[in-house]
Amino acid sequence: MKKALFMAGAVAAGISGASADSTLKINAGEAKAKSSPIHYGLMTEEINYCYDGGLYAETVRNRAFKDDAETPVHWSLLDENSTIGLDRETPLNDKIDVSLKWEIRSKRSSRLANEGWWGIPVHPNTRYRASFYAKADGTAGPVRVAIMDKEGRKTYAEGTVESIGSEWAKYELVLETGNVKDTDETQLVLEAGEKRTIWLSLVSVFPPTWNDRPNGLRKDLMQLLVDLKPKFLRFPGGNYLEGNTLEERFKWWETLGDLTERPGHPCPWGYRSCDGMGLHEFLLWTEDMGAEPVVGLYAGYNLNKSYIPAGPELDKYVQEALDEIEYIMGPVDSKWGAKRAAAGHPEPFPLRYVEIGNEDWFDVSGSYDGRFAQFYDAIKAKYPQLKCISSVGNEQSKWLVKSRNPDVLDEHYYRSTDEFIEMAGKGYYGSYDRNGPEIFVGEWAAHEDKNIRPWDKDSMTTFPATPGMLAAIGDAVFMTEMEKNSDIVTMQAYAPLFVNLNEYQWRPDLIGYDAIRSYGSPSYHALKMFSTNYGDEILEASLDADSALHCSVTRDSEKGVIYIKLVNPEERQEKVSIQLDGLEKVASNALVEVMSADPEDTNSIDKPEKVVPVSRKISGIHPTFSYPVPGTSVVVIKVKAM
Ligand code: AHR
């Protein structure tokens, strides 16, 4: 119903504010402050099958047979002509220290299947790069590789390796689909005959990737991200940085190089990461989005609450961090810069911000102050230009770093819509000291019910994985608060970014997908409305005290475009009189983006665009004009000063 209001043709805006419910006064004569040029960014980590089974385009699950120590999970036999099992005596190498032993007992062929990440994505007229490492007891062959339906009857794409030798070698082939329909009711099938034993490792099938990069990223998901125009990417976590134990922290150097050199590691969200998406891939991903990296450095604290105290014991980990920075931005004649160059990227990546640890307020021993200081001193000594982010924000005032002055504080807010409305209503960031550290809201998201938090088990069973309009309203309200204070809130990122709808550990998440489809939640669209309509100047804007609306106004000083963002959490329409003080003339037409829906409306894999913004032109704009803000809506009005 509400949406229909905005599907109709262009309308004239009201000129006077006489019949308005509230007034928005904007000082367009003079900017209040400069906004941060990198305010809108992304946060990412391995959670909800976000890389493996998500953005990382590999389609074979458990490709290196390391996901389970006992059995080759996600692999099965389609007949009884052979047996499979893990073999630690015949590994590919010491990093991929196990292989699959496939013993074909019969002269008849046998078929081995991989279920993929809930199916192998099949798209029409698509070329897939397939490869595997193998050796045989003698010479074996041919081996057929095919993407088939779940019953193993229909073949979508196939290729054949004529023979397998007796030493480990890599075999590569191209599989190509014809004019088929998109489907994930599929599996990967390897078929071999003869009475032979074949050992397999690193079985891989990649569809076309973003920018056609080998070992690259899923195109549809990248498109959704690029459309947000993110200015930075915070990685690799989150909890993923810290790991459950010291051993399971993100060891960036073990994620580099050829895939055969990457052992993979357990991720704290209950599954194993193959590390095909490693440090270098994160950096290329950042570059491909036109963003800059904000790198989380492991700082001596693990999720099991163990920590390395400041002092000589911590030096090793400080050195790990310095080496990581060198990999990212060191010269090509440095040890790690040379490795980056050898990986195909001689130019340093544009690093300006590093974060020391993640959510170190959980370390109630109080060791963070000393650990931060040790990292800070070493980083500043070698890279004085880098800004060091403390992972403790003002809410956890007890654990704030005191012995040094962090350049930036990272604050995390997973709040209900009502709580965000309350925070914004009190002008949460307005009172922050402008001479204090920059604020990075490195993780935030609205959920629907303050009694069910994202990490609760109930959260996953009570609500869908991606948030609906009610949460998007909370997100948008909080974004108005962050944006109008973006002189001090220099960066912010919604979290988590992705969710594989088949299995996940946390909700709400911004973008949902299965093997072949993806969509943005209403929160995604709210974020996009904000991040793509953002000026370099913040204008002072005030609503009547009793207005239900929330607002933020910025201006692009070069184009003279004023972005007026309004959020209406109430279900009834509110007509607002907008007064652009200090302007004599504005263009008579304005562009408006409106996302309006019932609070319980949402997007889903089957209805990916139920709630999306609608763009339209409105006419009759003057320095004072009125606009009816629909109930439960997010609105951006773009007015051009003349
Ligand atoms: O975003 C999910 C988790 O929330 C992150 O891993 C962690 O930093 C936070 O507690």
Residues whose N, C-alpha, C, O or C-beta is under 5 A from the ligand:
A	BS01	AHR	G238 N239 Y240 E359 A495 P496
